[in-house]
């Protein structure tokens, strides 16, 4: 059974960089069908797609966050990572790592990591 | 950019009742629409993909229908564990959600 697990600091000071890693177990990131990505959910709010990466390293970002986002992949560790720079309180959210089937549904989700931005 | 609208925002029903949730797209998404269930403190769970295909392990009381711009998620008989928030999704866009709560 595929499992995704987020890890990283739960508290980030503005305007530093938020960094999270997603470890994938039970299956390989190297797969021609799937994209690997990040989605966030602010307290009491909806779901916001941040970006995706293909195992080859091709990336796709939400235009509203593109200038601050970097997603990378480490196939040797079966992990992918998120960096979000110049954070503000508005970036406080639960961050989920996900697997997307092509450009369709998100079929596997991590449990989520709450990241609070505060000085 | 496609916008997804869900209605109603809140649906108050009793266990055993039928729930009908709507998702409308601002332009055609053909059949590329998915539905998710989210309970407090948990990640969303995929229920339906390609408008009407149940994901692995999802009970038969959940069904999806629609094509183009209008889609429906139906829960035939609500179980206590079904009271949650439901989101629709197309590509990288999510709807705002419908909360199904106990009447």
Interface residues (C-beta under 8 A of the other chain):
Chain A: X46 X47 X48 X49 X52 X62 X96 X101 X103 X104 X105 X106 X107 X109 X110 X111 X112
Chain B: X32 X34 X36 X42 X43 X44 X45 X46 X49 X50 X55 X87 X89 X91 X92 X93 X94 X95 X96 X97
